[in-house]
Amino acid sequence: MAIIDMKPLSMAEVDDIAKAINDDEDKEIHGFLKKFTKLKTKEAKKMREELENLNLLKLKGEHIAKIMDLLPEDSVDINKIFIDISLDDDETNKILEVVKKYN
């Protein structure tokens, strides 16, 4: 398998890719991800789109993937994801508003 694109993905997005490939190794990956993935594929796509549409300069692809995986419930949880930068209250609240739709 060749690397086509380097993009941070949530576990739900990886699970969707693993389902499309039919070999034993990917079935094991799917089984593992199923235990820990909180979002369904359609929800993950919608959530990614909503987070990207916030147009927050500090919100990078790797942050979006972690938000989708962890579904933070408050600003303390958000700050655990954004360890390299700090968000203001407005940015944090915008992110939490999106996440609440999927909890």
C-alpha positions in Angstrom: 0.0 0.0 0.0 1.4 3.4 -1.0 1.0 6.7 0.9 -1.2 8.9 -1.2 -1.8 11.8 1.1 -0.4 13.0 4.5 -3.4 14.3 6.4 -4.2 13.8 10.1 -7.3 11.6 10.4 -9.6 10.7 13.3 -10.1 7.1 14.3 -13.6 7.2 12.6 -12.0 8.3 9.3 -9.3 5.6 9.6 -12.0 3.0 10.3 -13.8 4.0 7.1 -10.7 3.5 5.1 -9.9 0.2 6.8 -13.4 -1.1 6.0 -12.8 -0.5 2.3 -9.7 -2.7 2.3 -10.4 -6.4 2.5 -7.5 -8.2 4.1 -7.0 -9.7 7.5 -4.7 -7.0 8.9 -7.3 -4.3 8.1 -10.0 -6.4 9.7 -7.9 -6.4 12.9 -7.5 -2.6 12.7 -11.3 -2.3 12.2 -11.9 -4.4 15.3 -9.6 -2.3 17.4 -11.0 1.0 16.1 -14.5 -0.1 16.7 -13.8 -0.4 20.5 -12.6 3.2 20.7 -14.3 5.2 18.0 -17.2 7.3 19.3 -18.3 8.8 15.9 -19.8 7.2 12.9 -18.3 7.9 9.5 -21.0 10.4 8.4 -20.8 12.2 11.8 -17.1 12.4 11.5 -17.2 14.0 8.0 -19.8 16.5 9.2 -17.9 17.4 12.3 -14.6 17.8 10.5 -16.4 20.1 8.0 -18.0 22.2 10.8 -14.6 22.5 12.7 -12.8 23.6 9.5 -15.6 26.1 8.7 -14.9 27.8 12.1 -11.9 29.3 10.3 -9.8 29.5 13.4 -6.1 30.1 12.6 -4.9 28.1 15.6 -7.0 25.0 14.7 -4.9 22.7 12.6 -5.6 19.3 11.1 -4.0 17.4 14.0 -6.1 19.3 16.5 -9.3 18.5 14.6 -8.5 14.8 14.5 -7.9 14.8 18.3 -11.1 16.7 19.0 -13.0 14.2 16.9 -11.4 11.3 18.7 -11.7 12.6 22.3 -14.9 14.7 22.0 -13.9 17.1 24.8 -16.6 18.3 27.1 -15.1 21.5 28.6 -12.3 24.0 28.3 -10.0 21.8 30.4 -10.3 19.0 28.0 -9.7 21.3 25.0 -6.6 22.7 26.7 -5.2 19.1 26.9 -5.4 18.9 23.1 -3.9 22.4 22.4 -0.8 22.0 24.5 1.4 24.0 22.0 -0.8 27.1 21.9 -3.5 28.7 23.9 -7.0 29.4 22.8 -9.1 32.4 24.0 -12.5 31.8 25.5 -14.3 32.6 22.2 -12.3 30.1 20.3 -12.8 27.4 22.9 -16.6 28.0 23.0 -16.9 27.8 19.3 -15.2 24.4 19.3 -17.2 23.2 22.2 -20.5 24.2 20.5 -19.6 22.0 17.5 -18.5 19.1 19.7 -21.8 19.2 21.8 -23.8 18.4 18.6 -22.0 15.0 18.4 -21.9 13.9 22.1 
